[in-house]
Amino acid sequence: MPLFIVTIEYTKPMDLVEQHTPDHRAFLAGLKEKGQLLASGPFDPRTGGMLIMQADSAETADAITREDPFRKNEIAKYEVRGWKPTIGVERFE
């Protein structure tokens, strides 16, 4: 299944980000259970984060992330990009 990198950039103050973080992480845990999310985490410094997702298409990955509480509450903007790992690809198979 194709892989996608989703970058998340916060657009609101950190107090709002932190207010919505538990719901965001619960949403991501659900994606992981379904096999759609392989890894996720915040950037350091915490200006946003990144997801590694599996989906049929970039459009599907984008549609999935529209349900993320950060995106639904306009806490962050999202960019979905196709990704084709070459070195270390066995970790994603």
N, C-alpha and C positions, 0 to 999 in steps of 0.2 A: 504494500500500500504506500502511496506517495507520502513524503514527509514535508512538514512545513515549520518554519520558524515564525513565531508570532512575537513581535516586539510590542511592548506596552510602555507608553510614556505618560506619566502622571500629568494631568492638566489642572489639578486642584491642589490646595494646600494639604500638607502632610496630615493634619488633624482629620480631614475628611477621608483621606486615603486610609488611615488607621481605623476609622469608624467602620469602613466597608471591608476591611481586610478579612475578618472572619468569614463573611459570606462569600467573598471571592475565593478563599482557600477551600471552603466547602464545595463550591461549584467545581473547582479544579479537581478535588478528590473524586467527585462523581465522574468526571471525564476520564480520570485514571482508571477507575473501576471498569468503565466501558471499553478501555483499551485505546481511547482517542488521544490521551495525553501520556507522553513518555517521560517528560521531565519539565520542571518549572522552577522558577526562583527569581528573587529580586536582584537588581543590579547593586553594585557597591561602588559609589554611594547610591543610596536608594532613590533613584529618579524614575524608576519604572521596573520592568522585569522582562522575562522572556519565557516562552513556552516552546517546547518541541512537540508537535502534534502529528498524528496520522489521520488522513482524511482522503476521500476520493478525489477531491479537487480543492483548489484555493478558495473557490466560492463556498464549498461546504465548510471548510475550516473557518472562513469568515462568518458564515451563518451561525456556526456553533459558538463562536466568541461573542456574538451579539447578545447571548443569554448571560454572559458574565456580569455580575453585579457592578464591577468597575465600569464596564461599558454601558450598561443599562442606566446607570446613575451619572453618566458623563464625568466620571472621575479620571478617566484616561482615554487616550487615543490608541488605536491598534493598527498594526501593519502586518499583513500576512504575506510571507514570501516562500516560494518553493525552495526546497533544499535537497541536494543530492550528495550525501556524504560519500567520500571515497576512502579515506584513511579512517579506520575504526568502524566501518560500516557494519561489521559483524555485531556490534553492540545494539544495533537497531533492527536486527532481523529476528 
